[in-house]
């Protein structure tokens, strides 16, 4: 159980699930002190400070700033964005946390973790988990699937342009395991604040499994306009994602992920982890789209 200040990385909130931001706000709402680790001071960090967080500036790839951030801390939430540097950041955090006497670290990674995982990032996730476990710092892994927020980011521009989902998902029957970034954070907070978490344990998070057809129907229902799937090749999607500014590491990961999802015979199922550790039923994709309806409408305007 978190008995003192919790160090939360990615606390300002990035471009993906913003789990660090949600974790910070949820911990503060419970009266648990938060040291928010941010890359720079800006309006987002000012808001965290206004909520009562201690805000520190640093870089997960800089050992000295991580060491400073860990002073007096025994509990950590670690999340690294889908970009290059995960193994270096893990090694730095593991060594610094061991030095600081950290006894619980909740590690936010992706759903699949093995040496044979289908994407380079997923294989790195496995190596990252091993490093944290070797460090002996009480790590537990939260393994999250594709965020609703990422679906919004990846489809928003094409929905705005021509009402299409323009991704190489293999047609409307392909099933995608999904989860809300907020639900991932809720589980992480449950683990950070819970009385006992076995070191090396892992928690799979799937909030909902939807076919591409289901997602299209949801968009049509909520947005009140025509939406269709327009299948494209891996090569066209890859080049287009890079042209829109998605970083190379993320594009490589997602390209392999789309191939794996559209060709797998595996059937995914929602897990009970969110309800058990997060205290509520998973948010549905329809609830998410309803919450973000204004954003989708603004994109389409």
Secondary structure as GFF3:
##gff-version 3
##sequence-region A 1 301
A	DSSP	beta_strand	6	8	.	.	.	ID=ss1
A	DSSP	alpha_helix	19	29	.	.	.	ID=ss2
A	DSSP	beta_strand	34	38	.	.	.	ID=ss3
A	DSSP	alpha_helix	43	51	.	.	.	ID=ss4
A	DSSP	beta_strand	54	57	.	.	.	ID=ss5
A	DSSP	alpha_helix	63	69	.	.	.	ID=ss6
A	DSSP	beta_strand	75	79	.	.	.	ID=ss7
A	DSSP	alpha_helix	86	100	.	.	.	ID=ss8
A	DSSP	beta_strand	104	110	.	.	.	ID=ss9
A	DSSP	alpha_helix	120	135	.	.	.	ID=ss10
A	DSSP	beta_strand	139	144	.	.	.	ID=ss11
A	DSSP	beta_strand	146	147	.	.	.	ID=ss12
A	DSSP	alpha_helix	148	162	.	.	.	ID=ss13
A	DSSP	beta_strand	164	165	.	.	.	ID=ss14
A	DSSP	beta_strand	175	179	.	.	.	ID=ss15
A	DSSP	alpha_helix	181	193	.	.	.	ID=ss16
A	DSSP	beta_strand	202	205	.	.	.	ID=ss17
A	DSSP	beta_strand	208	211	.	.	.	ID=ss18
A	DSSP	alpha_helix	212	223	.	.	.	ID=ss19
A	DSSP	beta_strand	228	229	.	.	.	ID=ss20
A	DSSP	alpha_helix	234	243	.	.	.	ID=ss21
A	DSSP	alpha_helix	248	263	.	.	.	ID=ss22
A	DSSP	alpha_helix	273	278	.	.	.	ID=ss23
A	DSSP	alpha_helix	285	291	.	.	.	ID=ss24
A	DSSP	alpha_helix	293	300	.	.	.	ID=ss25
###
